[in-house]
C-alpha cells in the first residue's frame, strides 16, 4: 500500500534473525523492513520436551487411548502365543514321522535302548525327549485341532489390530483437528508486528505442511511403537520360558542395536531440522515469485528468480537427501545385527535339539520369536526418522503457538455510546525499535465531520499514525481517544467496528461481488448493498456484467480491473457505516473521472464522521479541513490548503514539486527529487541520459 504499513519504517524490535534480500510480494506494498525477517534460525532441537508436549495433546482422549492399549495387549498376546502353538504342530509332525520309522510293538524305552546299543547316542538322547509311540504315524486329528487353534488366534489378533488402528486413527485426527483450530485461533490473537516478521510462505508452511507431517508421523509411529513395545515384552517372556540360554544370546543384540541407532539418529536429527527449515524457505520464495509474477516479468527478473529457486531447491535437496539417507541406514544396520543373532540361535538351538535338551518345535518357535524380537526393534529404529521429522515439525508449530500475543482486552471495556468520530492524540510517542524514535510527543485533534489529510514523504509515519488509531500497534507513551474514550480501554473488535478503512492495495476474497460488498456488514439487506454500490459507482459496471452482483470474483480478483476492485472495497466501507473513516490512497487505482465522482460520494459519507486521508496526490486533498505535513514522525506543519501554501514551508515545496516543477524541468531545472515527484503525478517523462 502506498504510504502503507509495509512502506513505513517498521523493523521489529530486538530481532537478530536475517534472511537474504527478497523480492516484494504483490499485495504487500513495497515490502517493508519486516519482510525479510522471521525465517527460523539454526538451533538444536530440544527433542524430548517437544515430543512430550506433542504427546500431551493426546491427553484429552485418555479413554480412547486406554481402549487402544487394551486392544493392542490382546492383539499382540494372541500373535505371540501363535508360534508356540505352531511349534506344537511341528512336534506332532516330527514325532509322527520318527514314530512311524520305529518297530511297532516296542516301547519308547526299548527304542532308546536299541539306539544306544547301536552306538547312536545322539539319536537316543533326542528320542528320549520326544513324545513318540513306536509304529504310530502322525496324529492328524490332533494336528488339525492345533492348527485350527493357531488360525483362530491369528485371525483374532488381526481383527483386534484393525480395531486398534481404527481407534488410533480417530484419536490422531481429532488431535490434529484441535491443533489446527488452536493455530488458527492463535493467529487471530497475534499482533500485527508478528506477521510483519513472517514471510507468508514460511507461515503457510508451518500451518499446512508441518501440521500434515505431524499427523503422518503420529499415525505411523504411535500404532507401530505400541505394538512393537508390547511385542518385545511378550516375545521376550516366551523366549525365556522356552530357553533362557537362547534368550540371553538374542538379548546380546539389543545393546548393540541401541548404540547403532543412537549414533545414526544423532546425525540425522540435524538434517531433519534443516529439511523443514529449507521447505519453509522454498515455500516462501515460491509464494512471493508467483504472487508478484507480473512484477517479475516487467522487470525481467525471471533468471534471478529461477536462480534463487534453484539455490533454495538444491539446499532442500541436500538436507532431505542427508536426512533420509542417514536415517535410512538404521534399517539395514538393524537387519544385519538381527541376522547375526539369528545365525547364533540356529546353531545353538540345533545342537540342543541334537542333545535332547530341546524339542524341534521349541527351536522352530524360538527362531520365530527371535525374528519377532528383532523385527519390532527394527521397526522402532526405522520409525526414528519419522519421529524426528514429526517432532521437528511440531517444534515449528509450537513456535507459532508460543509467540507473544497482543495484550488482552480489558475485563470491563469502555464503549462509545454516541459515536461521532472525534479523535484526539495526546502527546503520543511510538517507535518500532527502542533506539530509533519515529513519532515523538504528537498531539492533534480531529473533529467530527472534518477531513484530516496526512501528507509527507515515504517513511514519515503517515500510515503508522492511522495504524495506531486502529490499535495495530501499542503506544509507547501518551494516549488516543475516540469520542473521549481512551482506545486502550475498549475492546479491539468494538474499536475497529467504529472504523472503516480503505487501502490502496485491495483485498477481495473468492466469492460474488455481493458477498464482497456485504463483508462490511454481513447483516445488510439487498437494498442496502445495492445502495452502497450505487453510492460508490459500483452499480454502473456491475450491471454490465452477465451475472451482475452474482459475478464470482476469483481469489486474485483477476476478472475485474484494479479500479473496479478498488470501487468494491470502497463500497464495502460505505456499507459498514463507520464513525471514523481511514482512506490510504484509496482512489489511486481509479480513473480521473471516477475519482471526481468518488470525491463527491465520500463527501456525503464523511458527514458527521471524521476522515483520515493519506494522500500523495495533493490535488485530492485541497478541500480537507486540516492538512498535516509529516516528516520523520513529526507534524512539521498543519493547516488548510491555502494557509499552508501561504506559509511557503514543507507543504509548499511538495505542492510546488507536483504542479510547478514539470515546467521548470522543461526549462532546464535540476531539482531531481522534485522532478521525480512531478513525473509520477503528471506523467511527465524525464529524458533518458545517453549511455556511454
C-alpha positions in Angstrom: 0.0 0.0 0.0 1.3 3.4 -0.9 2.4 5.1 2.3 1.1 1.9 3.9 2.2 -0.2 6.7 5.0 -2.1 4.9 6.4 1.1 3.4 6.8 2.7 6.8 9.9 2.4 8.9 8.7 -0.6 10.8 11.5 -3.0 11.7 10.7 -5.2 14.6 12.3 -4.7 18.0 15.1 -6.9 19.1 15.3 -9.3 16.3 18.6 -10.9 15.4 17.4 -13.1 12.5 18.2 -12.1 8.9 17.5 -13.6 5.6 18.6 -12.9 2.0 17.1 -10.0 0.2 13.8 -11.0 -1.4 11.5 -9.5 -4.0 8.4 -7.9 -2.6 5.2 -9.9 -2.9 2.3 -8.3 -4.7 -0.3 -7.2 -2.3 2.2 -6.3 0.4 3.1 -3.0 -0.9 6.8 -2.2 -1.1 7.9 -5.0 1.2 9.0 -3.1 4.3 11.9 -3.8 6.5 10.0 -6.6 8.3 9.6 -8.6 5.1 12.9 -10.4 5.1 12.8 -11.3 8.8 11.4 -14.3 10.6 12.9 -17.3 8.9 13.7 -19.9 11.5 17.3 -19.7 12.6 19.7 -22.6 13.1 19.2 -24.1 16.5 19.4 -27.5 18.1 16.1 -29.2 18.5 15.0 -29.9 22.1 13.7 -33.3 21.2 12.4 -34.8 24.5 10.4 -31.7 25.7 8.9 -31.2 22.3 8.0 -34.9 21.9 6.5 -34.9 25.4 4.5 -31.8 24.6 3.3 -33.3 21.3 2.1 -36.5 23.0 0.5 -34.3 25.7 -2.0 -33.1 23.1 -3.5 -36.6 23.2 -4.3 -36.3 26.9 -8.0 -35.4 26.3 -8.5 -38.8 24.7 -7.4 -40.9 27.7 -10.4 -43.2 27.5 -9.8 -43.9 23.8 -6.1 -44.5 24.5 -6.8 -47.0 27.3 -9.0 -48.9 24.8 -6.3 -48.8 22.2 -3.7 -50.1 24.7 -6.1 -52.9 25.8 -6.8 -54.0 22.2 -3.0 -53.9 21.5 -2.3 -56.1 24.5 -4.7 -58.8 23.4 -3.8 -58.5 19.7 -0.1 -58.8 20.5 -0.7 -61.5 23.1 -2.6 -63.7 20.6 0.1 -63.2 17.9 2.9 -64.0 20.4 1.2 -67.3 21.5 0.9 -68.3 17.8 4.5 -69.5 17.3 4.4 -71.7 20.4 1.2 -73.4 19.1 2.8 -73.9 15.7 5.8 -75.4 17.5 3.5 -77.9 19.0 2.2 -78.8 15.5 5.8 -79.2 14.3 6.5 -81.6 17.3 3.4 -83.6 16.3 4.6 -84.0 12.7 8.2 -84.8 13.7 7.1 -87.3 16.4 4.8 -89.0 13.9 7.5 -89.2 11.3 10.0 -90.7 13.7 7.5 -93.0 15.4 6.5 -94.5 12.1 10.1 -95.5 11.5 10.4 -97.4 14.8 9.4 -101.0 15.1 5.7 -101.5 16.1 5.0 -103.2 19.4 8.1 -101.8 21.2 8.1 -99.2 23.9 9.9 -95.9 23.8 12.4 -97.1 26.4 13.2 -100.2 24.3 13.7 -98.0 21.2 16.0 -95.7 23.1 18.0 -98.7 24.5 18.2 -100.2 21.0 19.6 -96.9 19.6 22.3 -96.7 22.4 23.2 -100.4 21.8 23.7 -99.5 18.1 26.1 -96.7 19.2 23.7 -93.8 18.1 23.7 -91.9 21.4 22.7 -88.6 19.8 19.6 -90.1 18.3 18.9 -91.9 21.6 19.1 -88.6 23.6 16.8 -86.8 21.1 14.3 -89.8 21.1 14.2 -89.9 24.9 13.0 -86.3 25.0 10.2 -86.8 22.4 6.6 -88.0 22.9 6.8 -90.9 20.4 4.7 -94.1 20.0 6.7 -96.6 18.0 5.0 -97.7 14.9 2.3 -94.9 15.0 2.5 -92.1 12.5 1.2 -88.5 12.5 -2.0 -87.9 14.6 -3.8 -85.8 12.0 -6.8 -85.2 14.3 -4.8 -83.6 17.0 -2.7 -81.7 14.3 -5.9 -80.3 12.8 -7.0 -79.1 16.3 -3.7 -77.4 17.0 -3.6 -75.7 13.6 -7.3 -74.6 14.0 -6.4 -73.0 17.4 -3.4 -71.2 15.8 -5.7 -69.9 13.0 -8.2 -68.6 15.5 -5.5 -66.8 17.4 -4.0 -65.2 14.3 -7.5 -64.1 13.0 -8.4 -62.7 16.4 -5.1 -60.9 16.6 -5.7 -59.3 13.1 -9.2 -58.2 14.0 -8.1 -56.6 17.2 -5.2 -54.9 15.5 -7.6 -53.5 12.9 -9.9 -52.2 15.6 -6.9 -50.7 17.4 -5.8 -48.9 14.2 -9.3 -47.5 13.7 -9.5 -46.0 17.2 -5.9 -44.7 17.0 -6.7 -43.0 13.6 -9.7 -41.4 15.2 -7.7 -40.1 18.2 -4.8 -38.7 16.0 -7.1 -37.0 13.5 -9.1 -35.4 16.4 -5.9 -34.2 18.0 -4.7 -32.7 14.7 -8.1 -31.1 14.3 -7.7 -29.4 17.6 -4.1 -28.4 16.8 -5.2 -26.8 13.5 -8.0 -25.0 15.4 -5.6 -23.8 18.1 -3.2 -22.5 15.5 -6.0 -20.7 13.7 -7.2 -19.1 16.9 -3.7 -18.2 17.8 -3.1 -16.4 14.6 -6.1 -14.2 15.3 -4.6 -13.3 18.7 -1.2 -12.4 17.4 -0.3 -8.7 17.0 0.3 -7.2 13.6 4.1 -7.0 14.1 4.3 -10.8 14.3 3.0 -11.0 10.7 5.4 -8.2 9.7 8.3 -10.5 10.7 7.0 -13.7 8.9 7.1 -14.3 5.2 3.7 -15.6 4.2 5.1 -18.7 2.5 7.0 -19.6 5.7 3.9 -19.2 7.9 1.8 -21.2 5.5 4.3 -23.9 5.5 4.1 -24.2 9.3 0.3 -24.2 9.3 -0.1 -26.7 6.5 3.0 -28.8 5.7 4.2 -29.1 9.2 0.9 -30.0 10.7 0.3 -32.6 8.0 3.7 -34.0 8.7 2.8 -34.2 12.4 -0.4 -36.1 11.6 1.5 -38.6 9.4 4.2 -39.1 12.0 1.8 -39.7 14.8 -0.3 -42.0 12.7 2.5 -44.2 11.6 4.6 -44.2 14.8 2.1 -44.5 17.6 0.5 -47.7 16.4 3.7 -49.4 15.5 5.5 -48.1 18.6 2.9 -49.5 20.9 2.6 -52.8 19.1 6.4 -53.1 18.9 7.0 -52.5 22.6 4.3 -55.0 23.6 5.7 -57.5 21.1 9.1 -57.1 22.6 7.8 -57.8 26.1 5.7 -60.7 25.1 8.3 -62.3 22.8 11.0 -61.9 25.4 8.8 -63.6 28.0 8.1 -66.6 25.7 11.8 -66.8 24.8 12.8 -67.1 28.5 10.1 -69.7 29.0 11.4 -71.8 26.1 15.1 -71.4 26.6 16.9 -68.9 28.9 20.2 -69.7 27.2 18.9 -68.8 23.7 17.1 -65.8 25.2 20.4 -64.4 26.5 22.0 -64.9 23.1 19.2 -63.0 21.5 19.5 -60.2 24.0 23.1 -59.6 23.2 21.9 -57.8 20.0 19.8 -55.3 21.9 22.5 -53.0 23.4 24.4 -53.2 20.1 21.2 -52.1 18.2 20.7 -49.2 20.7 24.2 -47.9 20.2 24.0 -48.1 16.4 20.5 -46.4 16.3 21.6 -43.6 18.7 24.7 -42.8 16.7 22.8 -42.7 13.4 19.8 -40.7 14.9 22.1 -38.1 16.4 23.4 -37.3 12.9 20.1 -37.4 11.1 18.3 -35.1 13.6 20.2 -32.0 12.4 19.3 -32.9 8.8 15.6 -33.2 9.6 15.6 -29.7 11.2 17.3 -28.3 8.2 14.9 -30.1 5.8 11.8 -28.4 7.2 13.5 -25.0 7.5 14.5 -25.2 3.9 11.0 -26.4 3.0 9.5 -23.2 4.6 12.1 -21.0 2.9 11.4 -22.5 -0.5 7.6 -22.2 0.0 8.1 -18.5 0.9 10.2 -17.9 -2.2 7.7 -19.6 -4.5 4.7 -17.8 -2.9 6.5 -14.4 -3.5 7.5 -15.2 -7.0 4.1 -16.2 -8.2 2.2 -13.6 -6.3 4.4 -11.0 -7.8 4.6 -12.7 -11.2 3.7 -9.6 -13.2 6.4 -7.5 -11.5 8.9 -10.3 -12.1 8.0 -10.2 -15.8 8.0 -6.4 -16.0 11.5 -6.0 -14.5 12.9 -9.1 -16.3 13.9 -10.9 -13.2 12.9 -14.3 -14.3 16.5 -15.6 -14.4 17.2 -14.2 -10.9 14.0 -15.9 -9.6 15.0 -19.1 -11.3 18.5 -18.9 -9.9 17.1 -18.2 -6.4 14.7 -21.1 -6.7 17.4 -23.4 -7.9 19.6 -22.5 -5.0 16.9 -23.0 -2.4 15.7 -26.2 -4.1 19.3 -27.5 -4.1 19.6 -26.7 -0.4 16.3 -28.5 0.3 17.5 -31.5 -1.8 20.8 -31.7 0.1 19.0 -31.5 3.5 16.3 -34.0 2.5 18.8 -36.4 1.0 21.0 -36.2 4.0 18.1 -36.8 6.4 16.6 -39.7 4.5 19.9 -41.3 3.7 21.4 -41.1 7.2 18.2 -42.3 8.9 17.8 -44.9 6.2 21.0 -46.6 7.3 19.2 -47.7 10.5 17.1 -50.4 8.9 19.9 -52.3 7.1 22.1 -52.0 10.2 19.4 -53.5 12.4 18.8 -56.2 9.9 22.5 -57.1 9.8 22.6 -57.3 13.6 19.4 -59.4 13.6 20.9 -61.8 11.1 23.9 -62.3 13.3 21.6 -63.1 16.2 19.6 -65.5 14.0 22.6 -67.5 13.0 23.8 -67.9 16.6 20.3 -69.0 17.7 20.0 -71.5 14.8 23.4 -73.1 15.6 23.0 -73.3 19.4 19.3 -74.5 19.0 20.3 -77.2 16.6 22.9 -78.5 19.0 20.4 -78.5 21.9 17.9 -80.5 19.8 20.5 -83.0 18.9 21.4 -83.4 22.6 17.7 -83.8 23.5 17.7 -80.6 25.6 15.0 -79.0 23.4 12.4 -80.2 21.0 12.4 -79.3 17.3 9.1 -77.5 17.7 10.6 -75.3 20.5 13.6 -74.4 18.4 11.3 -73.5 15.5 9.2 -71.4 17.8 12.3 -69.7 19.3 13.6 -68.9 15.8 10.2 -67.3 15.0 10.4 -65.4 18.3 13.9 -64.2 17.5 12.6 -62.8 14.3 9.6 -61.3 16.1 12.0 -59.9 18.7 14.3 -58.2 16.2 11.5 -57.1 13.9 9.9 -54.7 16.4 13.3 -53.4 17.3 14.0 -52.7 13.7 10.6 -51.1 13.3 11.2 -48.8 16.2 14.6 -47.9 14.8 13.1 -47.3 11.3 10.5 -45.0 12.9 13.2 -42.8 14.4 13.4 -40.8 11.2 9.6 -40.3 11.1 9.5 -39.4 14.8 12.3 -36.9 14.4 10.7 -35.4 11.4 7.4 -35.1 13.2 8.9 -33.6 16.3 10.9 -31.1 14.2 7.6 -30.0 12.6 5.9 -29.9 16.0 8.6 -27.6 17.3 8.0 -25.2 14.4 4.2 -25.2 15.1 4.7 -24.8 18.8 6.9 -21.7 18.0 3.7 -20.2 16.5 1.6 -21.2 19.5 4.2 -19.8 21.9 4.5 -16.5 20.1 3.7 -13.5 22.3 0.1 -12.5 21.9 -1.3 -9.0 21.8 -2.3 -7.6 25.2 -5.8 -8.8 26.2 -8.8 -6.7 26.1 -9.9 -5.1 29.4 -12.3 -7.2 31.5 -14.7 -4.3 31.7 -14.3 -2.4 28.4 -15.4 1.1 27.9 -17.8 1.9 25.0 -18.6 4.8 22.8 -22.2 5.5 23.4 -22.8 8.3 20.9 -20.2 7.8 18.1 -19.3 10.9 16.1 -15.6 10.2 15.3 -13.8 12.8 17.3 -10.2 11.6 17.6 -7.6 13.2 19.8 -3.9 12.4 20.0 -2.4 13.4 23.4 1.4 13.6 23.5 1.7 10.3 21.6 5.1 8.6 21.2 5.8 5.5 19.3 8.8 3.6 17.9 9.4 0.3 16.3 12.9 -0.1 17.7 13.8 1.2 21.2 16.8 3.2 19.8 15.0 4.7 16.7 12.3 7.2 17.5 9.5 7.5 14.9 6.7 9.5 16.5 7.5 11.8 19.4 5.2 13.9 21.6 2.5 14.2 18.9 -0.8 16.0 19.7 -3.7 16.8 17.4 -7.5 16.8 17.4 -9.7 15.7 14.5 -13.2 17.0 15.0 -16.4 15.1 13.8 -17.2 15.7 10.2 -13.8 17.0 9.4 -11.4 15.6 6.9 -7.8 15.3 8.1 -5.3 14.8 5.3 -1.9 13.5 6.0 0.9 14.1 3.6 4.6 13.7 3.6 7.5 11.6 2.2 7.5 7.8 2.4 8.6 6.6 5.8 7.4 9.8 7.5 4.9 7.9 9.7 1.6 8.6 7.9 0.2 5.1 7.9 1.8 4.4 11.3 -0.4 7.2 12.6 -3.7 5.6 11.4 -2.4 2.1 12.5 -2.1 3.5 16.0 -5.7 4.6 15.9 -6.7 1.0 14.8 -4.5 -0.4 17.7 -2.5 -2.5 15.3 0.4 -1.3 17.4 0.5 -0.1 21.0 1.7 3.3 22.1 5.0 3.9 24.0 3.6 7.0 25.6 0.5 9.2 25.6 -3.0 8.2 24.6 -5.5 8.3 21.8 -9.2 8.9 22.5 -12.2 8.2 20.3 -15.2 10.4 21.3 -13.5 11.0 24.6 -12.9 7.3 25.3 -9.3 6.0 25.6 -9.0 3.4 22.9 -6.9 1.1 25.1 -9.9 0.8 27.4 -12.1 -0.5 24.5 -12.3 -4.0 23.0 -10.4 -4.1 19.8 -13.3 -5.5 17.8 -15.6 -2.7 19.1 -13.0 -0.1 18.3 -12.4 -1.4 14.8 -16.1 -1.8 14.3 -16.3 2.1 14.5 -13.7 2.4 11.8 -13.9 1.9 8.1 -10.6 1.5 6.2 -9.9 1.6 2.5 -6.3 0.8 1.4 -4.5 1.3 -1.8 -3.9 -2.4 -2.0 -7.3 -4.0 -2.5 -8.3 -7.3 -0.9 -11.1 -9.3 -2.3 -11.9 -13.0 -1.4 -13.2 -15.7 -3.7 -16.9 -15.1 -3.8 -19.6 -13.0 -5.5 -19.4 -9.2 -5.8 -22.4 -9.1 -3.5 -20.6 -11.1 -0.9 -17.5 -8.9 -1.1 -19.6 -5.8 -0.5 -21.6 -7.4 2.3 -18.3 -8.2 4.1 -18.6 -4.7 5.6 -21.9 -5.6 7.2 -22.9 -9.3 7.0 -26.5 -8.5 8.1 -27.1 -5.9 5.4 -30.2 -6.3 3.2 -30.1 -6.5 -0.6 -31.4 -2.9 -0.8 -28.6 -1.6 1.5 -25.9 -3.5 -0.6 -27.2 -2.0 -3.8 -27.5 1.5 -2.3 -23.8 1.3 -1.2 -22.9 0.1 -4.7 -24.7 2.9 -6.3 -23.2 5.5 -4.0 -19.7 4.3 -4.9 -20.4 3.8 -8.6 -20.0 0.0 -8.4 -23.5 -0.5 -9.7 -22.8 1.0 -13.1 -20.2 -1.6 -14.1 -21.8 -4.5 -12.2 -25.0 -4.0 -14.3 -22.9 -4.6 -17.5 -21.6 -8.0 -16.2 -23.6 -11.1 -17.3 -24.2 -12.3 -13.8 -24.4 -8.9 -12.2 -23.9 -8.9 -8.4 -23.7 -12.7 -8.6 -20.4 -12.5 -10.6 -17.9 -14.6 -8.8 -14.5 -13.0 -8.2 -11.6 -15.4 -8.1 -9.1 -15.2 -5.2 -6.8 -12.9 -7.1 -9.6 -10.7 -8.4 -8.2 -11.1 -11.9 -11.6 -11.0 -13.6 -12.2 -7.3 -12.6 -9.9 -4.4 -13.2 -7.8 -2.7 -10.5 -10.1 0.3 -10.4 -13.2 -1.9 -10.2 -11.7 -3.8 -7.3 -11.0 -0.5 -5.5 -14.6 0.6 -6.0 -15.8 -2.6 -4.5 -13.6 -2.1 -1.4 -14.9 1.5 -1.1 -18.5 0.2 -1.3 -17.7 -2.3 1.5 -16.5 0.6 3.7 -19.7 2.6 2.8 -21.9 -0.3 3.9 -20.1 -0.6 7.3 -21.4 2.9 8.1 -18.4 3.7 10.3 -18.0 6.8 12.6 -14.4 7.1 11.6 -13.1 6.7 8.0 -9.5 6.0 7.0 -8.5 6.3 3.3 -5.0 5.3 2.5 -4.5 6.4 -1.2 -7.9 4.8 -1.7 -8.6 6.4 -5.2 -5.1 5.9 -6.7 -6.3 3.0 -8.9 -9.4 4.7 -10.4 -9.6 6.9 -13.4 -9.8 10.7 -13.1 -13.5 10.9 -13.9 -14.4 8.2 -11.4 -12.1 9.8 -8.8 -14.1 13.1 -9.1 -17.3 11.2 -8.6 -15.9 9.3 -5.7 -14.8 12.6 -4.1 -18.5 13.7 -4.1 -19.6 10.3 -2.8 -17.1 10.4 0.0 -18.1 13.9 0.9 -21.6 12.6 1.6 -20.1 9.7 3.6 -17.9 11.9 5.7 -20.9 13.9 7.1 -20.7 13.8 10.9 -17.7 11.5 10.6 -14.0 12.0 10.9 -11.9 11.1 7.9 -8.2 10.5 7.8 -6.9 10.7 4.2 -3.4 9.6 3.4 -2.5 11.1 0.0 0.4 11.6 -2.3 -1.6 13.4 -4.9 -2.2 16.8 -3.3 -5.0 17.6 -5.7 -7.2 15.1 -3.9 -7.0 16.8 -0.5 -7.3 20.5 -1.4 -10.7 20.7 0.3 -9.6 19.0 3.5 -10.5 20.8 6.8 -7.0 20.1 8.1 -3.8 19.0 6.4 -1.0 17.5 8.4 2.5 17.5 6.9 4.7 14.9 8.5 8.4 14.4 8.3 10.3 11.7 10.3 7.3 11.0 12.6 6.7 14.7 13.5 4.0 17.1 12.3 6.0 19.9 10.8 3.0 21.9 9.5 -0.7 21.9 9.8 -3.5 24.0 8.4 -5.7 24.3 5.3 -4.5 24.1 1.8 -4.4 27.9 1.3 -2.8 28.5 4.7 0.0 26.0 4.1 0.7 27.4 0.6 0.9 30.9 2.0 3.3 29.7 4.7 5.7 28.6 1.9 7.0 25.7 4.1 7.2 21.9 3.6 3.7 21.7 2.1 4.5 24.5 -0.4 7.6 22.6 -1.5 5.6 19.4 -2.0 2.9 21.2 -3.9 5.5 23.1 -6.0 7.2 19.8 -6.8 4.0 18.2 -8.1 2.5 21.1 -10.1 5.2 23.6 -10.9 8.4 21.6 -11.3 7.5 19.9 -14.6 7.6 23.4 -16.2 11.0 24.0 -14.5 12.2 20.7 -15.9 11.2 21.7 -19.4 13.1 24.9 -18.9 16.2 23.1 -17.7 15.6 22.8 -14.0 17.7 20.4 -12.0 15.7 19.6 -8.9 15.9 15.9 -9.4 13.8 14.7 -6.4 11.0 17.2 -7.3 11.0 16.1 -10.9 10.6 12.5 -9.9 7.5 13.5 -7.9 6.2 15.6 -10.7 6.8 12.8 -13.2 4.9 10.4 -11.0 1.9 12.7 -10.7 1.6 14.3 -14.1 3.1 11.6 -16.3 5.9 13.9 -17.5 8.7 11.7 -18.7 12.4 12.5 -17.9 14.7 12.2 -20.9 17.0 9.2 -20.5 20.6 10.0 -20.1 22.8 9.0 -23.0 24.6 5.6 -22.4 28.3 5.5 -22.6 
